[in-house]
Amino acid sequence: MKLNLKRPLAFFDLETTGTNIGADRIVEISVIKLHPDGSEEVKTWRVNPGMPIPLESSLVHGIYDEHIKEEPLFKEIGQAVAEFIGESDLAGYNSNKFDIPVLMEEFLRAGISFNLDERHFVDVQNIFHQMEQRTLKAAYQFYCDKKIENAHSAEADTRATMEVLLAQVARYENKEWEDKKGNITVPVINNVEALHKFTNLSKPVDFAGRMVYNEEGEELINFGKHKGKRVEDVFNVEPSYYSWMMQGDFPLYTKRKLEEVYNRWNSKKVAERQAKAAAQSKPAEQAPRPDAPKADYPKKEFHKPDHTKTQHPPKPFKKKDEPAQPVNEDMLQQLALKFKKG
């Protein structure tokens, strides 16, 4: 089928360092320019983002730091991208929410003029989601070919959900599925553990998705300025981040899982401090102890004082067993003369 076009329609897709529109950068951009006569032009650019590519992003699109270290920065190829798109309308998958805003951020940072006024934007994902509703009612109709009786009553919805799962397992038996990395599997099988893995591909830690697991099973922050960083690494550089989240408007379960990570991190820190203190105290333990044998201590030499070298000879000590002299007449006369008034 040929699209009825009045001017070119540029389908494009971006691979980026992450999903933060304001902070992340383009590492690859591909554009298919479809002309009104049905002809196509295709161009793809690899881009050095000027920042490291997080591992979790590389695992999705397969582009690692070594693949783009020699590629130009966006400001060097941005003008060529703008000229190739020209006055085309724009189309993509989730392009209205992500690709177009990210592309415009790059143009603005590079100081390249690219006007969105008067263009048309076609987001293929929106057509898909709006035409193929993602409600339980639509799923029940699609998989079970039935309508829910007493819709929105708890029991009716619960039973419909159960029947939909049974129908899905039967419908997708032996059905192959390809993930974003090109791996082909048969994920929908009659096994709860397998279904759990397939329905939790984002590997959330807390259901709300504020934290996710990486390939090594480590918790990562999944929002804001620390997005993509290990939670424990964030605690190392900004311990107050824990208090900020615990006091913030986050779900209670998110806070509970965060507390588990914090307690584990804090226990490691306490163990490290104790080990360090023990290591520092070892030299002191090697010093002589008060109860050590006398041989461990150096002997001190004591010398008797040599009174012959002093200017005044020592006064003789009165022996304890020498009897006292009786008072006589001479002693009384001497005392009287001593205290006689002049």
Order of alpha helices (4+ residues) and beta strands (2+ residues): beta-beta-beta-alpha-alpha-alpha-beta-alpha-beta-alpha-alpha-alpha-beta-beta-alpha-beta-beta-alpha-alpha-alpha-alpha
